[in-house]
Amino acid sequence: MYQKIGAASAAGMTGGLAFTGVNVLWLLLAGFALLAAGTAMLRILPKVRNQDR
């Protein structure tokens, strides 16, 4: 737990950012969830139509 950065990367802990606890997989999952929520809101909300036509 308190090793140097070289020992952590040699142990196979390269899936996340160094010693921050942030995993790239969780960032991708959160981005997909935000994108899905945004597209769902666009489909649910009524569309604004121009009054000129």
Secondary structure as UniProt FT lines:
FT   HELIX           5..10
FT   TURN            11..12
FT   TURN            14..15
FT   TURN            18..20
FT   HELIX           24..44
//
